[in-house]
């Protein structure tokens, strides 16, 4: 059987044998009654890690983000985000469907927006002809922006702006652990700045499912109700929470390995004649473009014939994502494939 090198996403990882052991040995209860001790421990650990008051376990990141948007807004309100933001592009219009909220999109840099651009986009509350701006959503790292990481100094400027205008401040931190490892930042600094933070366990951390939403107690008392409305109440979910705990203890520092492989892929791509551009690579995502005269579909087909899967994101963007199941053997083979592709 050929070795398939699947670099479409870091969501493709399978539980390691050790993670499976943790899943099978988990102590569980009924999480709707808050009696699942493993879920409770996972929530406690993340709240402690980020220095935030409390946390809530969700089955998906989209649900977690959608609950956060609902917490900070009223129907008819407006949130501000980058034009490439996941909450706008990849959550099936959830902000409008679930919360009756519109998105004011900013043309940022690789999915990142500045305090100055946000201030220009805020709708004055006295102007009753326009939606009332109540929330700013950032994404760190940025997915469509190629795993780019925010400068924390800019985040602090945005926090002050939110305070000045009375806006909520949410972080879609699906790959926040990648950013923390790459920039050697303290998670508690993020806990001090954001009103709510969503962190995915099923991407770089390698758990099968799960996302954590962090916030203060007052906010999160409402979050559990909205999670129920969206169908997110779960029972003996400690089996999956155990995977999250294992990942927290064993799969955070190793994210640096994924980053290193991504840097090496980007370096090889930059040298190839068929490549037009490779965007800056900071974490585990590589965004690149073929020369204008080349057919993207043919490239994808050629890769597939060589047992390699990569993804396209539209606008000519091709994406490679390194992850836990992308081994050194796969990496060495893939680099040779890129070097010899014609």
C-alpha positions as CSV (number, residue, x, y, z in Angstrom):
1,X,0.0,0.0,0.0
2,X,1.4,3.4,-1.0
3,X,2.1,6.0,1.7
4,X,-0.4,8.8,1.4
5,X,0.9,12.2,2.3
6,X,-2.2,14.2,3.3
7,X,-1.4,17.9,3.9
8,X,-4.9,19.3,3.3
9,X,-5.4,20.2,7.0
10,X,-4.2,19.5,10.5
11,X,-7.7,18.3,11.3
12,X,-6.8,15.0,9.6
13,X,-4.8,13.6,12.6
14,X,-5.7,10.3,14.2
15,X,-5.4,9.7,17.9
16,X,-2.1,8.3,18.9
17,X,-2.1,4.9,20.8
18,X,-1.3,6.8,24.0
19,X,-4.2,9.2,23.4
20,X,-6.5,6.2,22.7
21,X,-5.4,4.7,26.1
22,X,-6.3,8.0,27.8
23,X,-9.7,7.9,26.0
24,X,-10.5,4.4,27.0
25,X,-9.5,4.9,30.7
26,X,-11.4,8.2,31.1
27,X,-13.7,8.7,34.1
28,X,-17.0,10.0,32.8
29,X,-20.3,11.3,34.0
30,X,-23.2,13.3,32.7
31,X,-21.8,16.6,31.4
32,X,-25.3,18.2,31.2
33,X,-25.4,17.9,35.0
34,X,-21.8,19.0,35.1
35,X,-20.9,15.6,36.6
36,X,-18.3,14.5,34.0
37,X,-15.1,14.8,36.0
38,X,-12.8,14.6,33.0
39,X,-14.6,17.5,31.2
40,X,-14.5,19.5,34.4
41,X,-10.8,18.9,34.7
42,X,-10.2,19.9,31.1
43,X,-12.2,23.1,31.5
44,X,-10.3,23.9,34.8
45,X,-6.9,23.3,33.2
46,X,-7.6,25.6,30.3
47,X,-9.0,28.4,32.5
48,X,-6.0,28.1,34.7
49,X,-3.6,28.1,31.8
50,X,-5.0,31.4,30.4
51,X,-5.8,32.9,33.8
52,X,-9.5,33.3,32.9
53,X,-12.4,32.6,35.3
54,X,-14.0,29.7,33.5
55,X,-14.2,27.5,30.4
56,X,-16.7,25.5,28.5
57,X,-16.2,22.4,26.3
58,X,-17.8,22.4,22.8
59,X,-17.9,19.7,20.1
60,X,-16.7,22.1,17.4
61,X,-14.9,25.4,16.9
62,X,-17.7,26.9,14.8
63,X,-20.2,26.3,17.5
64,X,-17.8,27.9,20.1
65,X,-17.3,31.0,17.9
66,X,-21.0,31.2,17.2
67,X,-21.9,31.1,20.9
68,X,-19.2,33.8,21.5
69,X,-20.7,36.1,18.8
70,X,-24.2,35.6,20.4
71,X,-22.9,36.5,23.8
72,X,-21.5,39.8,22.7
73,X,-24.2,41.0,20.3
74,X,-27.9,41.6,19.8
75,X,-29.9,41.0,16.5
76,X,-29.2,43.9,14.1
77,X,-25.7,44.5,15.5
78,X,-22.5,44.4,13.6
79,X,-19.1,42.7,14.2
80,X,-15.8,43.8,12.7
81,X,-13.4,41.2,11.4
82,X,-10.9,40.6,8.6
83,X,-12.3,39.7,5.1
84,X,-10.6,36.3,5.4
85,X,-11.9,35.6,8.9
86,X,-13.2,32.1,9.6
87,X,-16.3,33.4,11.4
88,X,-17.3,35.1,8.1
89,X,-16.0,32.7,5.4
90,X,-16.3,29.2,6.9
91,X,-19.1,29.1,9.4
92,X,-22.0,29.0,6.9
93,X,-23.3,32.4,7.6
94,X,-23.8,31.5,11.2
95,X,-23.4,35.1,12.5
96,X,-26.5,36.1,10.5
97,X,-28.4,32.9,11.0
98,X,-27.8,32.4,14.7
99,X,-27.5,35.9,16.0
100,X,-28.9,38.2,13.3
101,X,-25.5,40.0,13.1
102,X,-23.8,41.5,10.0
103,X,-20.0,41.5,9.4
104,X,-18.1,44.6,8.6
105,X,-15.1,43.3,6.7
106,X,-11.6,44.9,6.8
107,X,-9.1,44.3,4.1
108,X,-6.2,43.4,6.4
109,X,-2.7,41.9,6.0
110,X,-2.8,38.1,5.7
111,X,-6.0,38.0,7.8
112,X,-4.8,40.4,10.4
113,X,-6.4,43.8,11.1
114,X,-5.1,46.9,12.9
115,X,-6.6,49.2,15.6
116,X,-6.5,52.1,13.2
117,X,-8.5,50.2,10.5
118,X,-11.0,49.0,13.1
119,X,-11.6,52.5,14.4
120,X,-12.4,53.7,10.9
121,X,-14.9,50.8,10.5
122,X,-16.8,51.4,13.8
123,X,-20.4,52.5,13.1
124,X,-21.2,55.5,15.4
125,X,-24.0,54.6,17.8
126,X,-25.7,57.9,17.2
127,X,-26.1,57.0,13.5
128,X,-29.3,55.0,13.6
129,X,-29.2,54.3,9.9
130,X,-26.3,51.8,10.3
131,X,-25.8,48.7,12.3
132,X,-24.5,49.2,15.8
133,X,-20.9,47.9,16.2
134,X,-20.6,45.8,19.3
135,X,-17.9,43.2,18.7
136,X,-14.4,42.8,17.3
137,X,-13.3,39.3,16.2
138,X,-9.6,38.5,15.6
139,X,-8.2,35.2,14.4
140,X,-4.8,34.0,15.6
141,X,-3.2,32.3,13.8
142,X,-5.0,33.2,10.6
143,X,-6.2,30.3,8.5
144,X,-6.6,31.9,5.1
145,X,-3.7,34.2,5.9
146,X,-1.3,31.3,6.0
147,X,-0.8,30.7,9.8
148,X,0.2,34.3,10.4
149,X,0.6,35.5,14.0
150,X,-0.5,38.8,15.4
151,X,1.9,41.2,17.0
152,X,0.7,41.3,20.6
153,X,1.4,45.0,20.8
154,X,-1.3,45.5,18.1
155,X,-3.7,43.3,20.1
156,X,-3.2,45.6,23.1
157,X,-4.0,48.6,20.9
158,X,-7.2,46.9,19.8
159,X,-8.1,46.1,23.4
160,X,-7.8,49.8,24.3
161,X,-10.0,50.7,21.3
162,X,-12.6,48.2,22.4
163,X,-12.6,49.7,25.9
164,X,-12.9,53.2,24.5
165,X,-15.9,52.3,22.4
166,X,-17.5,49.7,24.7
167,X,-17.0,46.8,22.3
168,X,-16.7,43.1,23.0
169,X,-13.4,41.4,22.1
170,X,-13.4,37.8,20.9
171,X,-10.4,35.7,19.7
172,X,-11.0,32.8,17.3
173,X,-7.9,31.0,18.6
174,X,-8.5,27.8,16.7
175,X,-4.7,27.6,16.2
176,X,-3.7,29.9,19.1
177,X,-1.4,27.2,20.6
178,X,0.6,27.3,17.4
179,X,1.0,31.1,17.8
180,X,2.0,30.8,21.5
181,X,4.7,28.2,20.7
182,X,6.0,30.1,17.6
183,X,6.2,33.4,19.4
184,X,7.0,32.1,22.9
185,X,4.1,34.0,24.4
186,X,2.4,33.6,27.7
187,X,-1.2,32.4,27.4
188,X,-2.1,34.5,30.5
189,X,-1.4,37.6,28.5
190,X,-4.1,36.6,26.1
191,X,-6.5,35.9,29.0
192,X,-6.0,39.4,30.3
193,X,-6.8,41.0,27.0
194,X,-9.8,39.1,25.4
195,X,-13.3,38.9,26.7
196,X,-13.6,35.4,25.2
197,X,-11.2,33.0,23.5
198,X,-12.0,29.9,21.5
199,X,-9.3,27.2,21.3
200,X,-9.5,24.1,19.0
201,X,-8.3,20.7,20.3
202,X,-8.7,18.8,17.0
203,X,-6.2,20.7,14.8
204,X,-2.5,20.9,15.8
205,X,-3.2,19.3,19.2
206,X,-4.4,16.2,17.5
207,X,-7.6,15.4,19.5
208,X,-10.5,13.8,17.6
209,X,-13.0,16.5,18.4
210,X,-13.4,19.5,20.8
211,X,-13.0,23.2,21.4
212,X,-12.7,25.2,24.6
213,X,-14.4,28.6,25.0
214,X,-12.9,30.8,27.8
215,X,-14.4,33.8,29.5
216,X,-15.6,35.3,32.8
217,X,-18.2,33.6,34.9
218,X,-21.0,36.0,34.0
219,X,-20.4,35.6,30.3
220,X,-20.1,31.8,30.5
221,X,-23.3,31.3,32.5
222,X,-25.0,32.5,29.3
223,X,-22.7,30.4,27.1
224,X,-23.9,27.1,28.5
225,X,-27.5,28.1,27.7
226,X,-26.7,29.1,24.1
227,X,-24.7,25.9,23.6
228,X,-27.8,24.0,24.6
229,X,-29.9,26.0,22.1
230,X,-27.5,25.1,19.3
231,X,-27.7,21.4,20.2
232,X,-24.3,21.3,22.0
233,X,-25.4,19.6,25.3
234,X,-23.4,16.4,25.6
235,X,-23.5,13.5,28.1
236,X,-20.5,11.2,28.7
237,X,-18.2,13.4,26.7
238,X,-15.3,12.9,29.1
239,X,-14.0,10.2,26.7
240,X,-13.2,13.0,24.2
241,X,-12.2,15.5,26.9
242,X,-9.6,12.9,27.9
243,X,-8.0,13.3,24.5
244,X,-7.9,17.0,25.0
245,X,-6.2,16.6,28.3
246,X,-3.6,14.2,26.8
247,X,-3.0,16.7,24.0
248,X,-2.5,19.6,26.5
249,X,0.1,17.6,28.3
250,X,1.9,16.0,25.3
251,X,1.2,17.8,22.1
252,X,1.8,21.5,22.7
253,X,5.6,21.7,22.6
254,X,5.8,19.4,19.6
255,X,4.0,22.0,17.5
256,X,7.4,23.4,16.9
257,X,8.2,20.3,14.8
258,X,5.2,21.1,12.5
259,X,6.5,24.7,12.2
260,X,9.9,23.5,11.3
261,X,8.6,21.2,8.5
262,X,6.4,24.0,7.2
263,X,9.5,26.4,7.0
264,X,11.4,23.7,5.1
265,X,8.6,23.2,2.6
266,X,8.3,26.9,2.1
267,X,12.0,27.2,1.5
268,X,11.9,24.4,-1.2
269,X,8.9,25.9,-2.9
270,X,10.6,29.3,-3.2
271,X,13.3,27.7,-5.3
272,X,11.0,26.1,-7.8
273,X,10.5,27.6,-11.3
274,X,6.8,26.7,-11.3
275,X,6.1,28.7,-8.2
276,X,5.0,32.4,-8.5
277,X,4.9,33.3,-4.8
278,X,5.1,31.8,-1.3
279,X,3.5,33.8,1.5
280,X,5.5,34.3,4.7
281,X,5.4,31.2,6.8
282,X,5.2,31.5,10.6
283,X,3.6,28.4,11.9
284,X,2.3,25.2,10.3
285,X,0.5,26.6,7.2
286,X,2.1,27.2,3.8
287,X,0.2,29.3,1.3
288,X,1.7,29.4,-2.2
289,X,0.8,30.3,-5.8
290,X,1.7,28.7,-9.1
291,X,2.9,30.6,-12.1
292,X,0.0,32.2,-14.0
293,X,0.4,29.9,-17.0
294,X,0.0,26.7,-14.9
295,X,-3.3,24.9,-14.3
296,X,-4.1,24.5,-10.5
297,X,-6.3,21.5,-11.2
298,X,-3.6,19.7,-13.1
299,X,-1.1,20.4,-10.3
300,X,-3.5,18.9,-7.7
301,X,-4.1,15.9,-10.0
302,X,-0.3,15.4,-10.5
303,X,0.2,15.6,-6.7
304,X,-2.5,13.0,-6.2
305,X,-0.9,10.7,-8.6
306,X,2.2,10.8,-6.5
307,X,0.0,10.1,-3.3
308,X,0.1,13.7,-2.1
309,X,-3.0,15.7,-1.1
310,X,-2.9,19.5,-0.8
311,X,-5.9,21.9,-0.8
312,X,-7.0,25.0,-2.8
313,X,-8.6,28.0,-1.1
314,X,-9.7,30.0,-4.1
315,X,-8.1,33.1,-5.6
316,X,-5.2,31.0,-6.8
317,X,-4.2,30.0,-3.2
318,X,-2.8,26.6,-2.6
319,X,-2.4,25.4,1.0
320,X,-0.2,22.9,2.8
321,X,-0.7,22.2,6.5
322,X,1.8,20.2,8.5
323,X,0.6,18.2,11.5
324,X,1.1,15.4,14.0
325,X,0.7,12.5,11.5
326,X,3.0,14.1,8.9
327,X,6.2,12.0,9.6
328,X,9.8,12.8,8.8
329,X,9.7,10.0,6.2
330,X,6.7,11.7,4.5
331,X,8.5,15.0,4.8
332,X,11.7,13.8,3.1
333,X,9.6,12.2,0.3
334,X,7.5,15.3,-0.2
335,X,10.4,17.7,-0.5
336,X,11.9,15.5,-3.2
337,X,8.6,15.5,-5.0
338,X,8.5,19.3,-5.0
339,X,12.1,19.5,-6.2
340,X,11.5,17.2,-9.2
341,X,8.1,18.4,-10.2
342,X,8.0,19.7,-13.8
